[in-house]
Amino acid sequence: WNAWQDVGMLATQTAHPAHPALGAVIHDDADATVFRASFQRSTAWMLGEHVVRGGDAVIPGTGFLEIARAALEHHPEPRVVELRDVFFLAPFAVAQDGERSLYVRIRHGGEREFACYVESEKEPLVVGKVSYVDAPRAKRADLDAIRERCLTRGEIENGQLVQHFMNFGPRWGN
Protein backbone atom coordinates (compact mmCIF):
# COMPACT_ATOMS: atom_id res chain seq x y z
CA TRP A 1 0.00 0.00 0.00
CA ASN A 2 2.98 2.35 -0.32
CA ALA A 3 1.26 4.17 -3.19
CA TRP A 4 -1.43 5.30 -0.73
CA GLN A 5 0.87 6.90 1.85
CA ASP A 6 -0.16 10.49 1.07
CA VAL A 7 -3.67 10.09 -0.33
CA GLY A 8 -6.72 7.93 0.07
CA MET A 9 -7.92 5.99 3.06
CA LEU A 10 -4.49 5.62 4.65
CA ALA A 11 -3.65 9.33 4.69
CA THR A 12 -2.92 10.85 8.09
CA GLN A 13 -5.61 13.07 9.56
CA THR A 14 -3.38 14.98 11.99
CA ALA A 15 -2.67 18.03 9.83
CA HIS A 16 -5.24 19.78 7.63
CA PRO A 17 -4.48 22.75 5.39
CA ALA A 18 -5.60 26.18 6.56
CA HIS A 19 -5.10 29.84 5.61
CA PRO A 20 -1.53 30.36 4.26
CA ALA A 21 -0.49 32.39 7.31
CA LEU A 22 -1.90 29.71 9.64
CA GLY A 23 -0.26 26.70 8.03
CA ALA A 24 -1.88 23.47 9.17
CA VAL A 25 -4.42 22.58 11.82
CA ILE A 26 -2.66 20.45 14.43
CA HIS A 27 -5.52 20.30 16.95
CA ASP A 28 -9.25 20.90 16.52
CA ASP A 29 -11.92 20.00 19.07
CA ALA A 30 -14.87 21.62 20.83
CA ASP A 31 -12.57 23.61 23.14
CA ALA A 32 -9.93 25.00 20.78
CA THR A 33 -8.22 24.94 17.41
CA VAL A 34 -4.43 25.16 17.15
CA PHE A 35 -2.54 25.99 13.95
CA ARG A 36 1.18 25.73 13.17
CA ALA A 37 2.87 27.62 10.35
CA SER A 38 6.52 27.65 9.37
CA PHE A 39 7.79 31.06 8.28
CA GLN A 40 10.81 31.79 6.09
CA ARG A 41 11.59 35.22 4.71
CA SER A 42 12.01 33.81 1.21
CA THR A 43 8.55 32.21 1.08
CA ALA A 44 6.27 34.31 3.32
CA TRP A 45 5.71 37.78 1.87
CA MET A 46 4.08 39.00 5.09
CA LEU A 47 7.44 38.44 6.75
CA GLY A 48 9.95 38.84 3.92
CA GLU A 49 8.62 42.21 2.80
CA HIS A 50 8.63 43.73 6.30
CA VAL A 51 12.29 43.82 7.34
CA VAL A 52 13.93 46.05 9.91
CA ARG A 53 16.78 47.61 7.95
CA GLY A 54 19.96 45.68 8.71
CA GLY A 55 18.13 43.21 10.92
CA ASP A 56 15.40 40.64 11.20
CA ALA A 57 12.11 40.40 9.38
CA VAL A 58 9.06 40.78 11.60
CA ILE A 59 5.37 40.06 11.14
CA PRO A 60 3.64 43.45 11.47
CA GLY A 61 0.74 44.07 13.83
CA THR A 62 -1.73 44.08 10.96
CA GLY A 63 -0.40 40.66 9.97
CA PHE A 64 -1.32 39.30 13.38
CA LEU A 65 -4.80 40.81 13.06
CA GLU A 66 -5.24 38.96 9.76
CA ILE A 67 -3.96 35.75 11.37
CA ALA A 68 -6.51 36.07 14.20
CA ARG A 69 -9.33 36.78 11.74
CA ALA A 70 -8.36 33.79 9.61
CA ALA A 71 -8.17 31.52 12.67
CA LEU A 72 -11.75 32.44 13.61
CA GLU A 73 -12.97 31.96 10.05
CA HIS A 74 -11.60 28.43 9.96
CA HIS A 75 -15.11 27.74 11.32
CA PRO A 76 -16.97 30.35 9.21
CA GLU A 77 -20.18 32.16 10.00
CA PRO A 78 -21.92 34.74 7.77
CA ARG A 79 -21.36 37.58 10.27
CA VAL A 80 -18.93 40.41 10.89
CA VAL A 81 -15.63 39.59 12.65
CA GLU A 82 -14.66 41.75 15.62
CA LEU A 83 -11.22 41.87 17.27
CA ARG A 84 -10.96 43.33 20.78
CA ASP A 85 -8.42 43.75 23.55
CA VAL A 86 -5.49 42.83 21.30
CA PHE A 87 -2.09 43.11 22.97
CA PHE A 88 1.23 42.89 21.11
CA LEU A 89 3.65 41.54 23.70
CA ALA A 90 6.73 40.53 21.69
CA PRO A 91 7.81 40.52 18.03
CA PHE A 92 7.90 37.46 15.80
CA ALA A 93 11.30 37.94 14.16
CA VAL A 94 13.16 35.73 11.67
CA ALA A 95 16.81 36.14 10.67
CA GLN A 96 17.93 36.38 7.02
CA ASP A 97 18.22 32.63 6.34
CA GLY A 98 16.20 31.46 9.32
CA GLU A 99 12.96 29.61 9.71
CA ARG A 100 10.58 29.79 12.64
CA SER A 101 7.27 28.17 13.55
CA LEU A 102 4.33 30.20 14.76
CA TYR A 103 1.46 28.62 16.69
CA VAL A 104 -2.00 30.14 16.87
CA ARG A 105 -4.57 28.90 19.36
CA ILE A 106 -8.18 30.04 19.33
CA ARG A 107 -10.53 28.99 22.10
CA HIS A 108 -14.11 28.23 21.09
CA GLY A 109 -17.16 29.15 23.07
CA GLY A 110 -18.71 32.44 24.11
CA GLU A 111 -15.82 34.87 24.17
CA ARG A 112 -13.20 33.47 21.84
CA GLU A 113 -9.65 34.24 22.88
CA PHE A 114 -6.64 33.82 20.65
CA ALA A 115 -2.93 33.59 21.33
CA CYS A 116 0.03 33.58 18.95
CA TYR A 117 3.19 32.01 20.33
CA VAL A 118 6.46 30.36 19.34
CA GLU A 119 7.56 27.77 21.87
CA SER A 120 5.17 28.06 24.78
CA GLU A 121 1.61 29.27 25.08
CA LYS A 122 2.70 30.67 28.45
CA GLU A 123 4.91 33.19 26.61
CA PRO A 124 2.58 34.61 23.93
CA LEU A 125 3.57 37.16 21.33
CA VAL A 126 0.04 38.44 20.70
CA VAL A 127 -3.21 37.83 22.59
CA GLY A 128 -6.75 39.09 22.19
CA LYS A 129 -10.39 38.31 21.62
CA VAL A 130 -12.00 37.59 18.29
CA SER A 131 -15.64 36.82 17.64
CA TYR A 132 -18.51 37.01 15.23
CA VAL A 133 -20.92 39.82 15.96
CA ASP A 134 -24.30 40.89 14.66
CA ALA A 135 -23.36 44.28 13.30
CA PRO A 136 -23.73 46.08 9.99
CA ARG A 137 -20.77 46.00 7.67
CA ALA A 138 -18.54 49.06 7.91
CA LYS A 139 -19.21 51.96 5.54
CA ARG A 140 -16.75 52.43 2.73
CA ALA A 141 -14.22 55.20 3.32
CA ASP A 142 -14.20 58.29 1.13
CA LEU A 143 -10.61 58.10 -0.12
CA ASP A 144 -10.74 61.52 -1.81
CA ALA A 145 -11.77 63.16 1.49
CA ILE A 146 -8.93 61.39 3.29
CA ARG A 147 -6.41 62.49 0.64
CA GLU A 148 -7.57 66.13 1.05
CA ARG A 149 -6.79 65.96 4.80
CA CYS A 150 -3.24 64.63 4.20
CA LEU A 151 -1.28 67.81 3.59
CA THR A 152 2.29 66.74 4.46
CA ARG A 153 4.10 64.88 1.71
CA GLY A 154 6.92 62.48 2.42
CA GLU A 155 9.85 61.48 0.25
CA ILE A 156 8.69 58.89 -2.30
CA GLU A 157 10.93 56.33 -4.01
CA ASN A 158 9.59 53.68 -6.41
CA GLY A 159 6.04 54.55 -5.38
CA GLN A 160 6.67 54.08 -1.66
CA LEU A 161 7.26 56.39 1.24
CA VAL A 162 10.96 56.33 2.16
CA GLN A 163 11.41 54.97 5.67
CA HIS A 164 15.08 54.63 6.52
CA PHE A 165 14.53 52.05 9.27
CA MET A 166 12.63 49.45 7.20
CA ASN A 167 12.85 47.57 3.91
CA PHE A 168 9.36 47.08 2.53
CA GLY A 169 8.25 44.90 -0.35
CA PRO A 170 5.69 45.92 -2.99
CA ARG A 171 2.66 44.83 -0.94
CA TRP A 172 3.43 47.45 1.71
CA GLY A 173 3.49 50.43 -0.66
CA ASN A 174 1.17 53.05 0.79
TAQUIUR-V108821 format. One record per helix or strand of 3 or more residues. SS is the DSSP state (helix for helix, strand for strand). FROM is the first residue (numbers start at 1). LEN is the number of residues. Records with the same first field share a line. If there is no record, write none. Layout:
BEGIN
SS=FROM-LEN ; FROM-LEN
END
This chain:
BEGIN
helix=2-3 ; 8-3 ; 45-4 ; 61-15 ; 143-7 ; 170-3
strand=24-5 ; 32-9 ; 50-3 ; 80-9 ; 99-9 ; 113-5 ; 124-10 ; 166-3
END
